[in-house]
Amino acid sequence: MDKTETARRLGTEHGTTRDVPYSPPDGSDVDGYEPWYPEGYVSYVYWDAGSARLMDDLGETTDTTEDNWPERDALLRAYCEAYATAAGITFDTTS
């Protein structure tokens, strides 16, 4: 299974149960997001530190660079879109 498919599978699994595994460990509000709620969670994963934790789980352990950003963006979108669909919420990357 490629990483994009793995990201989709994880997003679907987490969204179905509304699990928020990449939220801040202390449950804090980050940059105005409420990452312990599904609506805030997908924004936190896409736009904030939650993305680093997802990348680690997908085996992407080096820093994000201009060269690898397109691939990582695709992985983030795959996860967040699958999560949002499974959880029945809206995910917007234009904010």
N, C-alpha and C positions, 0 to 999 in steps of 0.2 A: 504494500500500500504506500503510495507516495505521500509526501508531507501535506499537500493540499487536502487530500482525501482524509488523512488523519485529523487535520484541523477541523474539517466539516463534521467528522464523526464525533470528535470531542464536543464541538459546539452543539450538535444535536443532543448528545447525552446530557450535557450540562443544562441546556435550555429546557429539555423535557422535564427535568426535575427542579428547574430553577435554582440549581446549585451555582454558587459564585466562587469557585476555587481560586481565582486570580485576584480577588479583592485584597485590600491591605490586611495584613494579619491582625491588626488591632481594630479593624472595622471602622476606621476613621473616614471622614468625608475628605476627599482629595480634589482640590481645584474645583470645588462646587459640585462635584459628582457625588452621588450617594451609591457607592459601588457594592453595597450589600443588597440593593434592590435590582432586579433584572434590568430595568430601564437605564439606571445609572451604570450598571455593571458593564454593559457592552460598550458604552462610551469610554469608561475607564480602561477597559482592555485595549480598545482601538487607539485612544489618544494618549494614554498615560502609562504608568509603570506596570500595569497589568500585562502589557504586551511583552515585557521582558520575561515575565514568569511563563507566559505561554510559549515564547520562543525557546526557553530552556527545555520545556517538556517536549517540544518538537525537535530537539537536538541542535538548535541554532544557538550556539554558545559564544560566538564571537560578537564584537560590537557591530551595530548597524552602521553601514557606510552608504555612500551615494551609489556604489556599485551593487550592493545586495538589497537595497531598499525596495525595489520593485517586487522581488520575490517575497520579501517579508510582508510587504503590504498585501500581497495576494493571500498569504497565509492568514493574516489578521482578518481580512475581509471574509475569507471562507469560514473562519471560526465564528465571527460576530454575526454574519448573516444567517448561518445555520442555527446559532443560539437564538437569535431574535425570532426566526421562523418557528422553531420548536416551542419557544416560550410565548408566542403570540403577541410579540411587542414590535415596535418600530425601531429600526436602526438606520441612522442617517449619518453619513460621513462628511456632510457639508458643513457641519457646525464648527 
